[in-house]
Amino acid sequence: MAENGNKGWRGTPLDMGGRLDPYGIQEISLEYDSGDEDVFRPRLSKEFGSYELHQMSAYVESLTASMRKQQRQ
């Protein structure tokens, strides 16, 4: 993942361009502007599998859509 100075995230959840290796991911952390943080870890193994990462990307997509909707209101 690439981050710029304002902590903005750019890229795709599974960036195969060489910057992010989808293998060996043991923890996913989401930090919000409020300072809150959500940490996700796999329950059945040490690392996330491809299906779990796919589901996480769907969750992050729905989360961002919800946040955008709240900002418009």
Backbone as CSV, one residue per row, in Angstrom:
resi,resn,N_x,N_y,N_z,CA_x,CA_y,CA_z,C_x,C_y,C_z
1,MET,0.845,-1.176,0.000,0.000,0.000,0.000,0.888,1.236,0.000
2,ALA,0.455,2.182,-0.758,1.193,3.439,-0.786,0.432,4.478,0.024
3,GLU,1.151,5.198,0.830,0.518,6.249,1.622,1.198,7.563,1.285
4,ASN,0.409,8.627,1.244,1.012,9.939,1.074,1.000,10.652,2.414
5,GLY,1.379,11.908,2.438,1.535,12.631,3.687,0.292,12.735,4.532
6,ASN,-0.908,12.703,3.934,-2.131,12.856,4.720,-2.789,11.520,5.037
7,LYS,-2.019,10.457,5.020,-2.499,9.107,5.333,-3.567,8.613,4.365
8,GLY,-3.666,9.204,3.195,-4.608,8.736,2.184,-4.106,7.456,1.554
9,TRP,-4.984,6.518,1.333,-4.600,5.225,0.785,-4.871,5.213,-0.698
10,ARG,-3.929,4.715,-1.477,-4.112,4.567,-2.908,-3.717,3.152,-3.293
11,GLY,-4.467,2.552,-4.191,-4.154,1.212,-4.641,-5.382,0.331,-4.600
12,THR,-5.162,-0.951,-4.737,-6.240,-1.921,-4.667,-5.980,-2.829,-3.474
13,PRO,-7.012,-3.474,-2.942,-6.806,-4.344,-1.781,-5.768,-5.435,-2.009
14,LEU,-5.700,-5.954,-3.202,-4.712,-6.995,-3.518,-3.855,-6.515,-4.680
15,ASP,-3.012,-5.562,-4.426,-2.175,-4.948,-5.447,-1.108,-5.938,-5.894
16,MET,-1.271,-6.485,-7.066,-0.315,-7.461,-7.575,0.835,-6.793,-8.332
17,GLY,0.947,-5.490,-8.251,1.994,-4.767,-8.945,3.348,-4.868,-8.268
18,GLY,3.468,-5.658,-7.241,4.741,-5.864,-6.595,4.915,-5.096,-5.292
19,ARG,4.016,-4.181,-4.993,4.156,-3.399,-3.770,3.548,-4.100,-2.564
20,LEU,2.563,-4.956,-2.777,1.910,-5.658,-1.679,1.837,-7.134,-2.011
21,ASP,2.393,-7.936,-1.154,2.343,-9.382,-1.313,1.130,-9.887,-0.541
22,PRO,0.121,-10.489,-1.213,-1.076,-10.929,-0.509,-0.869,-12.163,0.359
23,TYR,0.316,-12.745,0.322,0.595,-13.928,1.124,1.245,-13.512,2.439
24,GLY,0.860,-14.151,3.508,1.482,-13.886,4.793,0.831,-12.767,5.584
25,ILE,-0.339,-12.299,5.166,-1.024,-11.239,5.902,-1.641,-11.846,7.154
26,GLN,-1.222,-11.357,8.305,-1.670,-11.902,9.576,-2.616,-10.968,10.314
27,GLU,-2.696,-9.721,9.873,-3.525,-8.747,10.581,-3.889,-7.616,9.622
28,ILE,-5.119,-7.145,9.730,-5.583,-5.993,8.959,-6.087,-4.973,9.959
29,SER,-5.577,-3.762,9.851,-5.928,-2.705,10.789,-6.530,-1.533,10.021
30,LEU,-7.701,-1.084,10.457,-8.356,0.081,9.873,-8.354,1.188,10.910
31,GLU,-7.750,2.314,10.575,-7.692,3.451,11.487,-8.585,4.559,10.941
32,TYR,-9.433,5.106,11.797,-10.388,6.136,11.406,-9.890,7.512,11.841
33,ASP,-10.435,8.554,11.227,-10.051,9.929,11.566,-10.292,10.242,13.038
34,SER,-11.248,9.589,13.637,-11.572,9.833,15.044,-10.536,9.249,15.997
35,GLY,-9.614,8.458,15.455,-8.611,7.805,16.292,-8.977,6.374,16.642
36,ASP,-10.219,5.984,16.354,-10.632,4.595,16.588,-9.912,3.679,15.599
37,GLU,-9.808,2.423,15.981,-9.115,1.458,15.145,-9.818,0.112,15.243
38,ASP,-9.972,-0.554,14.102,-10.479,-1.920,14.052,-9.336,-2.812,13.587
39,VAL,-9.110,-3.906,14.303,-8.054,-4.847,13.952,-8.702,-6.197,13.683
40,PHE,-8.381,-6.775,12.538,-8.929,-8.067,12.140,-7.796,-9.071,12.029
41,ARG,-8.022,-10.273,12.581,-7.056,-11.357,12.511,-7.801,-12.624,12.087
42,PRO,-7.151,-13.512,11.340,-7.822,-14.758,10.952,-8.073,-15.635,12.180
43,ARG,-9.191,-16.317,12.197,-9.549,-17.135,13.352,-9.028,-18.565,13.265
44,LEU,-8.943,-19.099,12.056,-8.616,-20.519,11.928,-7.168,-20.800,11.545
45,SER,-6.435,-19.796,11.130,-5.039,-20.014,10.746,-4.224,-18.782,11.121
46,LYS,-2.925,-18.850,10.855,-2.053,-17.724,11.189,-2.162,-16.599,10.167
47,GLU,-2.548,-16.938,8.920,-2.575,-15.963,7.838,-3.942,-15.953,7.167
48,PHE,-4.279,-14.811,6.571,-5.517,-14.709,5.811,-5.384,-15.483,4.506
49,GLY,-6.451,-16.175,4.135,-6.515,-16.836,2.844,-7.127,-15.913,1.808
50,SER,-7.139,-16.346,0.554,-7.630,-15.489,-0.523,-9.115,-15.158,-0.355
51,TYR,-9.926,-16.120,0.085,-11.352,-15.845,0.264,-11.570,-14.810,1.365
52,GLU,-10.831,-14.939,2.457,-10.961,-13.980,3.559,-10.542,-12.579,3.117
53,LEU,-9.485,-12.497,2.314,-9.057,-11.193,1.806,-10.085,-10.610,0.848
54,HIS,-10.707,-11.466,0.046,-11.769,-11.013,-0.849,-12.944,-10.468,-0.033
55,GLN,-13.326,-11.167,1.010,-14.413,-10.710,1.863,-14.051,-9.409,2.578
56,MET,-12.812,-9.283,2.996,-12.361,-8.049,3.643,-12.432,-6.883,2.674
57,SER,-12.054,-7.095,1.424,-12.129,-6.008,0.449,-13.583,-5.606,0.209
58,ALA,-14.507,-6.569,0.225,-15.931,-6.240,0.089,-16.416,-5.449,1.303
59,TYR,-15.946,-5.809,2.484,-16.315,-5.083,3.701,-15.797,-3.647,3.657
60,VAL,-14.545,-3.480,3.250,-13.962,-2.141,3.174,-14.705,-1.301,2.128
61,GLU,-15.075,-1.911,1.023,-15.826,-1.197,-0.010,-17.185,-0.737,0.520
62,SER,-17.892,-1.590,1.245,-19.196,-1.198,1.796,-19.035,-0.150,2.890
63,LEU,-17.957,-0.248,3.658,-17.674,0.730,4.702,-17.420,2.113,4.102
64,THR,-16.623,2.181,3.040,-16.348,3.471,2.415,-17.591,4.046,1.752
65,ALA,-18.431,3.192,1.167,-19.673,3.677,0.571,-20.580,4.278,1.642
66,SER,-20.650,3.646,2.796,-21.445,4.154,3.895,-20.907,5.485,4.395
67,MET,-19.593,5.599,4.484,-18.987,6.857,4.957,-19.234,7.984,3.966
68,ARG,-19.138,7.677,2.670,-19.410,8.706,1.649,-20.858,9.166,1.731
69,LYS,-21.764,8.233,1.951,-23.175,8.573,2.049,-23.426,9.496,3.253
70,GLN,-22.784,9.212,4.377,-22.920,10.057,5.570,-22.352,11.452,5.332
71,GLN,-21.269,11.562,4.583,-20.656,12.859,4.304,-21.556,13.727,3.436
72,ARG,-22.307,13.103,2.552,-23.208,13.856,1.665,-24.403,14.420,2.407
73,GLN,-24.767,13.811,3.531,-25.961,14.236,4.261,-25.685,15.431,5.124
